Amino acid sequence: METSPSSLRQAPILYSFRRCPYAIRARMAVDAAGTAVELREVLLRNKPQAMLEASPKGTVPVLVLPGGAVIDQSLDVMIWALRSADPENWLANETESVAWLDELDREFKPRLDGYKYAHRGTPAQERRCREEAVVLLRQFEQRLGHRHLLGADRTLADVGTFPFVRQFAHHDRDFFASLGLSRLEDWLEGFLSSQRFARVMLKRELWPG
């Protein structure tokens, strides 16, 4: 949730990049919590010095709190926001959600990258990464027999996972559709068609302007 210009000086600063899945999930949690932030859209190939001074690792999201403390891991930003307000109870099963998202980073994300950024490897590597990612997507599909990844209700695990499934699906929409993962498609569409997703994906001018 962005602040009005009059309150920018008091608000935490959130450096973000619109399409980054880590930044998307952080913005989703900030929006759900109704937390006021100054959102700074940056260009990752031309990172602003202020962001690098706050977090030398140079990735988004980066949250700078009014006292100067920095949170520069997306999951930590999500939890920070939701601990201030969690009207939809996304932090239910927090421990299980964190474990799920840690495994997503270890298992699914490398295979997604190998598939999406095929120019970095060989055609055989791309095929292997795609095949291995599909195995994991089929596991997600089975999980969604309970409606969401950890059960009947949406949790941090779902919100933290969908931006990466979105990346996979959008890389080759026909291929994704051919997999026949109907529950996964419906689950993903539930996020993509939401007003919240529309808000967090609004195009903004780059900072600094």
C-alpha positions in Angstrom: 0.0 0.0 0.0 1.6 3.3 -1.1 1.6 6.4 1.0 0.4 9.8 0.1 3.2 12.3 -0.7 2.6 14.1 2.7 3.6 11.0 4.7 6.5 9.7 2.6 9.1 10.8 5.1 7.7 8.7 7.8 7.1 5.5 5.8 9.4 2.6 5.2 11.0 2.6 1.8 10.4 -0.5 -0.4 12.7 -0.9 -3.4 11.1 -3.1 -5.9 11.1 -4.3 -9.5 7.7 -4.9 -11.0 8.3 -8.3 -12.6 10.6 -9.9 -10.0 8.8 -12.8 -8.4 10.4 -12.1 -5.0 9.3 -8.5 -5.2 5.8 -9.5 -6.3 5.3 -11.7 -3.2 6.6 -9.0 -0.9 4.3 -6.4 -2.4 1.3 -8.8 -2.1 2.0 -9.2 1.6 2.4 -5.4 2.1 -0.8 -4.8 0.3 -2.7 -7.5 2.3 -1.4 -6.0 5.6 -2.4 -2.5 4.5 1.1 -1.3 5.4 2.1 2.2 4.2 5.4 2.2 2.3 7.1 4.4 -0.2 7.5 2.2 -3.2 10.5 2.8 -5.3 10.5 1.0 -8.6 14.1 0.5 -9.8 15.8 -0.8 -12.9 18.0 -3.8 -11.9 20.5 -3.1 -14.7 21.0 0.4 -13.3 20.6 0.0 -9.5 20.3 3.2 -7.6 23.2 3.9 -5.2 20.8 4.4 -2.3 19.5 0.9 -2.6 23.0 -0.5 -2.9 24.1 1.4 0.2 21.1 -0.2 2.1 21.7 -3.7 0.7 25.0 -4.3 -1.2 23.7 -7.6 -2.6 21.7 -5.6 -5.1 18.6 -7.6 -5.4 15.0 -6.7 -4.6 13.0 -6.4 -2.5 14.8 -4.2 -0.1 12.9 -2.6 2.8 14.4 0.3 4.7 12.7 1.0 7.9 12.5 4.6 9.3 15.1 3.9 12.0 17.6 2.6 9.3 17.1 -1.1 9.8 17.1 -3.1 6.5 15.1 -6.2 5.5 16.4 -7.5 2.2 14.9 -11.0 1.9 11.4 -11.3 0.4 10.1 -13.8 2.9 11.3 -11.6 5.8 9.5 -8.6 4.2 6.3 -10.6 3.9 6.5 -11.8 7.6 7.3 -8.2 8.8 4.3 -6.8 7.0 1.9 -9.6 8.1 2.9 -9.5 11.7 1.7 -5.9 11.8 -1.7 -6.9 10.3 -2.8 -10.2 8.9 -6.5 -9.9 8.1 -6.6 -12.9 5.8 -4.6 -15.1 8.2 -1.8 -15.9 5.8 0.6 -16.6 8.7 -1.4 -19.6 9.8 0.9 -22.6 9.6 3.8 -20.1 9.4 6.5 -22.7 10.3 5.2 -25.1 7.6 5.0 -22.2 5.1 8.5 -21.1 5.7 9.8 -24.7 5.3 7.8 -25.0 2.0 9.2 -21.7 0.6 12.8 -22.7 1.6 12.3 -25.9 -0.4 10.8 -24.0 -3.3 14.0 -21.9 -3.4 16.2 -25.0 -3.3 14.3 -27.2 -5.7 11.9 -25.3 -8.0 13.7 -22.0 -8.5 16.9 -23.4 -10.0 14.9 -25.6 -12.4 12.7 -22.6 -13.4 15.8 -20.5 -14.1 17.4 -23.3 -16.2 14.2 -23.5 -18.2 13.5 -19.8 -18.5 17.0 -18.7 -19.2 17.9 -21.5 -21.6 20.5 -19.3 -23.4 22.7 -19.8 -20.4 22.9 -23.5 -20.9 22.5 -26.2 -23.6 19.2 -27.5 -25.1 19.7 -30.7 -23.1 20.0 -28.8 -19.9 16.8 -26.8 -20.7 14.9 -30.0 -21.4 16.1 -31.5 -18.2 15.2 -28.4 -16.1 11.8 -28.2 -17.7 11.1 -31.9 -17.1 12.2 -31.7 -13.5 10.1 -28.5 -12.9 7.1 -30.3 -14.3 7.5 -33.1 -11.8 7.4 -30.5 -9.0 4.4 -28.8 -10.6 2.5 -32.1 -10.6 3.3 -32.3 -6.9 1.7 -28.9 -6.4 -1.3 -30.1 -8.4 -1.7 -33.0 -6.0 -1.4 -30.7 -3.0 -4.2 -28.5 -4.4 -6.6 -31.3 -4.0 -7.1 -29.6 -0.6 -7.7 -26.3 -2.4 -4.4 -24.6 -1.4 -0.9 -25.8 -0.9 -1.1 -26.4 2.8 -4.8 -27.1 3.2 -8.2 -25.5 2.8 -7.0 -21.9 3.3 -4.6 -19.6 1.5 -1.3 -19.1 3.5 2.1 -17.6 3.1 3.1 -20.7 1.1 0.6 -20.0 -1.6 1.4 -16.3 -1.8 5.1 -17.0 -1.9 4.9 -19.7 -4.6 2.5 -18.3 -7.2 4.8 -15.7 -8.7 7.2 -18.5 -9.7 4.5 -20.7 -11.1 3.4 -17.6 -13.0 6.9 -17.2 -14.5 6.9 -20.9 -15.6 3.4 -20.6 -17.1 4.1 -17.4 -19.0 7.4 -18.7 -20.5 5.4 -21.0 -22.8 1.7 -20.7 -22.2 0.8 -23.5 -24.7 3.2 -25.9 -23.0 1.8 -25.1 -19.6 -1.7 -25.6 -20.8 -0.8 -28.9 -22.3 0.2 -30.3 -18.9 -3.5 -30.6 -17.9 -2.8 -29.2 -14.4 -6.4 -27.9 -13.9 -6.2 -27.3 -10.2 -2.9 -25.5 -10.5 -4.3 -23.4 -13.4 -7.3 -22.4 -11.3 -5.2 -21.7 -8.3 -2.9 -19.4 -10.3 -5.8 -17.7 -12.0 -7.2 -16.9 -8.6 -4.2 -14.7 -7.9 -3.8 -13.3 -11.4 -7.4 -12.1 -11.7 -7.5 -10.6 -8.2 -7.7 -6.8 -7.5 -4.7 -7.1 -5.2 -2.5 -8.5 -8.0 -3.7 -5.8 -10.3 -2.7 -3.2 -7.7 0.7 -4.6 -7.0 1.5 -4.9 -10.7 0.6 -1.3 -11.7 3.3 0.2 -13.8 5.2 3.0 -12.0 7.8 5.5 -13.0 11.4 4.5 -12.2 13.1 5.8 -9.1 14.8 8.2 -9.2 12.7 9.8 -11.9 
